[in-house]
Amino acid sequence: MSNPYDVAVIGLGAMGSAAVSFLAARGVRVIGFEAASPAHGLGSSHGDSRLIRLGYFEDPSYVPLLHRAYENWRGLENRLRERILHVTGVLQIGKPDSKIITGTRASCDLYGLASDTLFADQMRKRFPVFGLDDDEVAILDPNGGWLKPESAIWGYLRMAAADGAALHLGEKVEEIAPDDNGVNIVVGDQKYRVNRVIVATGSWISQLIPALQNITNPIRQVVAWYRPANGFVTDPLRMPAFLRDEGTDSSFFGFPEIGPDGVKIGRHAHFMESIDPDAPYCAVNDADRALLDDFAAKRLPGMQGRRVNETTCRYTMLPGENFLLDHLPGENRVIVASPCSGHGFKFTSVIGEILADLATKGGTDFPIEAFTFDRLMKAAQSAD
Ligand SMILES: Cc1cc2nc3c(=O)[nH]c(=O)nc-3n(C[C@H](O)[C@H](O)[C@H](O)COP(=O)(O)OP(=O)(O)OC[C@H]3O[C@@H](n4cnc5c(N)ncnc54)[C@H](O)[C@@H]3O)c2cc1C
């Protein structure tokens, strides 16, 4: 007897919502499970905005994936008739020899991407909101901008439902058990049977994929919003989103005033504080506030802002701050989609397509050789 579903997607956050949508659009019999409510406040995909940029400083090998991600974001918008991706530019600021500057330049040079280098005096005239050291430079990525994460996730789920996906919200998968003919999925006293499963459970990934215990590292992340005294310079047309190198492996990110709470800022990986993903909401504390307030005062002085909102979120770090998109070794019925080390959201629209390829074709034409279990385990060993 054939299994009632071809594919189950477990975790309907960023990666899972996109995967379930791509699968349903291909006519695959797909069922999705989400333990809570999609884009909820204890996951990794809430908070109004996520950066997207094309000149990727982390590694130029991400650029081909980004080209497809941009195409797919536009595809999502066309179907939804709603704006998800806002291209208003991203500024990458730092010393000329910082990773953010050298890496962005390398990606732009290799792929012939548009970019504009600005020196401190040019920056002060053009973008007066930023506080700069005299020897800093900025690269403006005109293709950069920001995404609306909650709208994207719910948009993908609406499309998936319209294309026939069965979506089970508020159902936590407790166990997956692959065998020769399929995979058993246990949710409370319910059991489901599918041919293949995609596990996209974000910070909770090692609960269903024990091979990732002690490899993935969920950490606490904090962001805060500042209401500018003078709203004009923080308007998205006058203030690009930004990434800023602060030396000694520290970088900050920020967004212009795109919502009622004003300018949002955060420090990448914050204090690198490991957390138990099942712990209740960890409130923002005085040390978090001091870090972000100091940054705002020093680096956005023209804004003269005051903090009006704050929240915590979580990154899930992998060795090398990379991704994992692969079959579980020895289990070709189980596909694992990692939460992507704090920089994955912009790729959601291509990762959904890749996961659908892996589940339906067993492989993909997209370049994901860097995101295998094998690579991850080697990176973990060399990090020890
Ligand atoms: C503050 C912050 C800022 C960021 N900024 C950027 C940025 O600017 N640009 C960028 O590209 N990326 C950014 N990221 C990273 C990006 O947001 C993440 O990589 C991405 O959202 C991870 O998505 P996910 O689907 O893996 O996880 P999630 O969206 O958290 O989804 C996982 C889902 O699985 C569900 N789940 C867990 N266990 C089970 C189970 N057993 N059964 C059923 N469901 C389950 C959870 O409830 C959750 O909804 C940022 C992250 C944070 C936190």
The ligand as an ORCA input file, in Angstrom:
! r2SCAN-3c Opt
* xyz 0 1
  C      17.526     38.758     15.248
  C      17.872     38.017     14.000
  C      18.303     38.736     12.902
  C      18.615     38.087     11.719
  N      18.981     38.819     10.640
  C      19.129     38.224      9.442
  C      19.308     39.012      8.278
  O      19.355     40.245      8.358
  N      19.418     38.380      7.087
  C      19.363     37.019      6.989
  O      19.479     36.511      5.856
  N      19.175     36.229      8.076
  C      19.048     36.797      9.292
  N      18.811     36.048     10.413
  C      18.815     34.583     10.311
  C      17.503     34.033      9.782
  O      16.426     34.762     10.287
  C      17.437     32.546     10.112
  O      18.514     31.908      9.446
  C      16.118     31.921      9.671
  O      15.031     32.697     10.066
  C      15.997     30.517     10.244
  O      14.785     29.959      9.781
  P      14.345     28.474     10.209
  O      13.229     28.111      9.326
  O      15.535     27.582     10.209
  O      13.907     28.602     11.738
  P      12.500     29.108     12.337
  O      11.932     30.167     11.478
  O      12.714     29.382     13.776
  O      11.540     27.862     12.136
  C      11.673     26.637     12.814
  C      10.268     26.218     13.173
  O      10.266     24.841     13.543
  C       9.282     24.685     14.534
  N       9.544     23.418     15.242
  C      10.592     23.151     16.067
  N      10.528     21.865     16.477
  C       9.421     21.327     15.911
  C       8.840     20.026     15.960
  N       9.396     19.031     16.654
  N       7.684     19.814     15.281
  C       7.102     20.817     14.554
  N       7.640     22.065     14.476
  C       8.790     22.319     15.133
  C       9.433     25.910     15.397
  O       8.276     26.168     16.159
  C       9.709     26.991     14.352
  O       8.534     27.666     13.959
  C      18.522     36.665     11.630
  C      18.092     35.930     12.747
  C      17.752     36.598     13.915
  C      17.268     35.804     15.086
*
